[in-house]
Amino acid sequence: MTVDLSQIVKAYDVRGVVPDQWDETLAELFGAAFVRVTDADAIVVGHDMRPSSPGLADAFARGAARLGADVTLIGLCSTDQLYFASGSLDLPGAMFTASHNPAQYNGIKMCRAGAAPVGQDTGLAEIRELAERWTRDGAPEAAPTTGTITERETLADYAAYLKSLVDLTTIRPLKVVVDAGNGMGGHTVPTVFEGLPLDVVPMYFELDGTFPNHEANPLDPKNIVDLQARVLAEGADLGLAFDGDADRCFVVDERGEPVSPSAITALVAARELAKNPGGTIIHNLITSWSVPEVVREQGGEPVRTRVGHSFIKEEMAKTGAIFGGEHSAHYYFKDFWNADTGMLAALHVLAALGGQEGTLSDLVSAYDRYASSGEINSTVADQTASAAKVRAAYEGEGVTLDELDGLTVTAQDWWFNLRASNTEPLLRLNVEARDAATMAKIRDEVLALVRATD
């Protein structure tokens, strides 16, 4: 019998449809494999609000305990709350979530002690191989002594730690609308924001993994329409939108306009560099030209890297970077074990806005310098063939091509990146230019090539 888990073990996590592609039986094997690969004698496990999450997390814990590891279950949590537990307890961790994917999906984000990433090159391939072997040949022999499974509450400690990393003492009263998208932001925001001079208007705080109001994916413009309208209706100073596992945070200004995650990256980078002069800032290759520009203007050293949390964290550790940002609103902090936390980025935005009298749109205007398409997804039958077609069209056109992550084509006044999704049959396009007309022209040219039928 051949067992192939390549459809659910991705570049830096496990993700698939439950129970069609994986179930609690396989989760138990993943738990055992995680302990074997990390050589852990204790781990921490958390989960989001999806209907399948508690059962999968418990099964993973059983598999880990069967091989002798003591398991601390922290229950409902955001992904960055799991990273906090891994970092503060110095334990390997596993978070059960499929982030913004539809309700029938679930997954596992794994890390070593101190929230160090587990990706294909750092243990995930070995975990997959063990799970495949044990699915085929039978579960591994139990350890002589079974590990314990205990429960622990971490939300209050997580909130206190985040607030210790940002000076929040000068925040003026602000009205903020928060759209939790029925995800884990509804669990973490009330505790984190408690005690701050904020008039919080909650939207969709009820934990519901079927996502009855909209997808918990603020990267898609249709999913922040409700937030934009509510910010205007409330006359709020800003709006915040969290994704399903609340590790990403999107920002809307007082006009109801989305603030580019690149602008937030530049803003937070400037704040971190003020505390750590000369520091290194990581940015993925899809963030705006404005990010490295601002970093250099503030005396920092920008480092460009590929997309994905495990890759960013590896680069953070290698370079000693103080902060990193992605176009997808993942924000990484050295003070947070190099892990990503949208909540900490949100606190920085609140501190920056609340520490002066101007509007958010005025504040971020210095960091938002170019015209951007945002990320545009195209469903394609053959990702490789479609990307090759685009490459052929631009080769020899007086541009620079690189393939650090997908295809990046750079000219004097514009650039675009086209890359395959790790989780879906999609090509993702990001375009930026010095003016909106040029951006639209390049965007439409590339999309026509990608979407043309043979």
N, C-alpha and C positions, 0 to 999 in steps of 0.2 A: 504494500500500500504506500503510495507516494503522498506526502503531506507538504503543501506549499502555502506558506503564510505571507508570501510577498505582497498579496493584495491588501493586507491590513497592517503590515509592519512597514512604515514609511521611513522617510529620511531621518526624522527625529522624534517620532512617536508611533504609537499603535492607534489605528483608527479604522472602524468598519461598522457595518450594520449588525445590530443585535436583534434576534439570535441567528440571523442567516449566515453571517460570516464569522462570528465568534460569540461565545457564551461563557457562563460561569465555570464550566469544566475547563475551558481553555484559559480563563483568567487565573484559575488555581495553578495551572502549569506555568503561566507567566510569572506568578509570584515565586514559585520554586526556582525558576530560571534566573529571576532577578537576584535572589539571594546567592545562588551559585556563582553568577558572574561578578557580582560586587563583593563577594566573600563577606557579607554583612552578618553580624550577630544580632543586629537590631535595626528596624526600619520604621518609618512613619508613613501612614496611608490616609489620604483624604479623598473626598468625592464631591461632585456637583449635584444639582437638583434633578437630573434626568431620572425617569422612572427605573431604568436599569442600573443606575450607579451604585446604590447601596449593596445590592446583591453581588455585583462584580467586585466591588472593593472588599467585601467580606470573603469572597472566594479567593482573591489574591492573597489576603491575609492568612487564610488557612494554608495555602500552598507555601507561603514563606515560613509559617510556624512549623509546618511539617518537616522542613529542612533545618529546623533548629533556631530560627531567628525570632527574637521577641518583637512583637508588632504593637506599635502605638497607633490606634485609630483616632483621628481628629474629627471624623464625621464631615458634616457639611462645611465646605470651605471654598474660597476662591483659589485659583492656581497659585497666585502669589502668596496666599496664606500658607499653602503647602510648602512653598519655597522658604518662607519664614521659619516654619517648623523644622525643615531639613537643615537650615542654616543655624538656628539658635540651639537646636538639640544635637547638631553635628551628626545627623543620621541620613542614610540614603532614604529617598522618598518616592512615592508613586501617587499621582493624582489621576482620578478617574473622571474624564471629561472628554467631550468631542467639541469643546469650545463653541463655535457658532454653527456647527453642522446641524441639519434637521434632527428631530427628536429620535428617529429610529437609529441614529448613530451613537456610538460611544467609543472611548479610547483611553489610553494611558500615556501620561507624560511622566517620564522617570528621570531621577537625578541621583547622583552619588551624594555622600555626606557634604554638607556645605553648599547644597543646591548646584553642584557641578553637573553639567549636562550629560545625559546618556543619549547618544545618537548612533548612527550606523557605524561610525568609526571609533566609538567610545563605549561599546558594549551591547548596543541594540542588535547588531547582526548575530552576536553570540547568543543572546537571549532568544532570538528567533530560531536559531539552529537547535537549541536545546528543546524548545517547545515543540518544534517539528518532530524531533527524534522521540520525545516522550509521548506525543500524540500517536505516533506509529508503533512504538515498542512498549508502551506502558509507562506509568508514572515512576519517578525515581524512588529509590528506597528511602524510607523516612529516617531522620536523624535519630541517634540513640536517645536524645532528650528533646522532646517537642518544645518549641518556643511558646511563650505566653502571648496572649492578645488582651490588651488593656485599652481603655479610652482616656482621652485627655482633651481639655478645652484650651484652645489657643487664640481665640478671636480677640480677647481683651489685650493680651500681650502683643499680638500682631499690630493692633491699632496704636498702642502706646509706642511701640518701636518706630513705626512710620512717622508719627508726630514728633519723635525726638530728632528726626533727621532734617527737619525743615523749621526755620524760625517763623512761627505762626503768630508771634506776639503783636505784630503791627497790622494785622488784617483789620480793615474797616468792615462794618456790616455789609454783607453781600447777599443778594437773592440768587439762588442757584437752583435750576431745574435739573433733576437727575433722572434719566431713563435707564432703568436696570434691565429692561427687556425680558423681565421674568427670570433673569439669571441671578448669578451669585452676588452681583452688586447690591441686590435687595437685602442680602445677608450681612454684607460688610460695611456698606455706607453708613447706616445709622450709628454703628459703634465708632467708626473712624472719625466721622464728622461731629460726634458728640462733644459739646463744650466749646466749639468754635462759633464765632459770631455770624452764623449762616442761617438764613431763612431758606430751608430746603423744601422744594416742591417735589414730592416723589411721584414717579411714573412707573407703573408696572413693577412694583417691588415684590409682588407675590411670587414666591418660588414656584415655577411651573415649567418643567422640562418639555412640555408639548408646545411651548411658545405661542400662546393663543393670540397675542397682539401683533407681533411681527418677529421676523428672524432676529436673533440676538447677534447680529453682524453689522455693526455701525459703519463698516467700510463700504457697504452698499448704500448709496444715497437714499433709496426708498425707505430704509429702516430708521432714518433720523428725521423724517418728515414730521412725525408727531412731536418730537422734541423741539424742532424749529418753530412750529406753530405755538407750542406752549410757552417757549421763551418770550415770544412776542406778546402773547396774550397776558402773561404775568408781568411784563415789563422787567424781566429778570436781567441781572448783570451778565450771566452766562448760562450755558447748559452743558451737562456732561452725560455721555452715553457710554455704558460699559457693555462688553460682549458677554457671551454666555457664562464663561468661567471667570469673568471680571479681571482678567490680567491685562486687558487693553482698555484704554480710555480715549474717547473722542470728545472734542470740544467744539461748542457752538458759541459764537459771540452774541453780543446784545442785540444785533440786527437779525439774529436767526441764521447767520451765515456760518457754514462750517469753517473751522480753522484747520489749515493743513497740518497733519502730523509732522511734516518737516519744519514748519514754523514753531511748533511746540518743542521739537527736538532742539532747534537753534536757541529758543528761549531758555530751556532748561540747561543746555550746554553752557550758555553765558553765565547762568547762576552758579553752576557747579565750578566753572573756571574762576569765578570770583572768590570761591572758597579754596580752590586748589590751583593757583596760578601755574601756567605752563603745562597743565595736564593733557592727557591724550583723550580724544573723543572718537568713539566708533560710530560710523554711519554706514548703513547698507547702500548698495549701488543704485537704489531706486529713490533715495531721498534727494531733495532738491539741491541744486548747485549752491543755494543759500547756506546750507548747513556747513560745509567746509569753509565757505567764505567767512561766516560769523565766527567760527572756531579760530581761524587764523587772526581775524581782527581782535579777538579777545586774548590773543597770545597763546592759544592752545595748538595742539597737533592733531589734525584730523586723519583718521585711518579708514579707508574704504574697504568694505568686505561684502560677502554674499549674504543673501536673505536667509533667515531662519534662526530660531533662538539658540540652538546648540552651537551654531557657527559663530554667532555674535559673542556668546559667553566664552567660547574658546579663545577668541581674539581679545576679549576683555582680560582674561587671565594672562595671556601671553604678553600683552603690551602694558599691563597695569593700568588700563584706562579707567577714568573716573566715572564715565557715563557713556551710554550708547543709545541710539535711536533708530527706529525703522519707519518706513512709509506707512506701515500697517498699524501704527500706534502702539507698538511694543517699545517700552522704555526700560533700559537696563542701568543699574546703579552699583558702583563698587561697594558702597555702604550697605547694599542689600545682597551681598554675596554674588555680585555680578549678575543677579537674576533680574527678570523683567517684572515690573509692577506698575500698572497703569494708575493705581491709587496714589503712589508716591508722586508720579508726574502730575496728577490732579492737584495734590497739595501744593506743589511748586507753582502751578498756575494760579491757584487761589492766593498764595502768598505774594506772588508778583503783582497780580491785579489789585489785591486788597491793600498792598503797601503803597499805593499811589492813588490819585484821584481820577485818572483818566479812564476811558472805556477799554474793553478788551480789544476791540478792533484797532484802536490807536496803538495799544501796547504791542500787538503782534505785527503791525504794518512794517516795522523795521526788519522783521524776519521772513516776510513773505514777498519775495522779490521777482518771481517769474510766473509765467502762465503754465499751469499743469493740467493734464487730462484726468488725474486720478487713475486708479487702477480699473482697466476695462477687461472683462473676461470674455473669451470666445470659446465656445464648445467646438472641438475639432475631432475628426476621426483619427488623424495621425499627427501628433504633436511635432514629431521630428521632421516630417515632410513639410509641414506648414512653415516651421521655423526656417528650414533650408531654403524655401521659396523666397522668404523675406531677405535672408542673407544674400542670396544671389542677386536680388534686385538692387541692393545697396553697395555691393562690392565694387571698388574702382570708381566710386562717386566722390572722391575727395573727402572721405570720412574715415574715422577711426573705428575699428571693430574690435571688441574683446568678448571673451566667453568665460569670464569669471563665474557668472551665474546666468545661464541663458545667453541671449545675444544682446549686447549693448552696442548701439551705433551712435557715435558722437560727431557732431559738426560744430562749427563756430558758434552758431546761434540756436542750436537745438540738440537734443539727444532723445533716444528712446531705448527702452529695455523690453525684450520679449522673452518670457520664461514660462516653462511648463509648470503647472500645479503639481505638487507632490501628492495631493489627495483626491483630485478630480480630473476628468478628461478635458482640461482647459488650458488655453494659452492666456497668460496675463500680460497686458500691455500697459506700460507707463510712458508718457511723453511729457517733455518739458521744453519750453522755448522762451526766448527773451520777450516775445509778445504773443498775444492770444491768436492772432491770425496765422502765424507760423506754426504754432502748436496745433491748431485745428487742421491745417494742411497736412502736416506730417502724420497726425493721428489718423486722418481719413485714408491717406495713402497706405499706411501699414495695415489698417483694418481691412481694406479692400483686398489686399494680398492674402491676409490670414483667412478671410471668410470666403474667398473665391472657391467655387466647386470645380473640381477637375473635370 
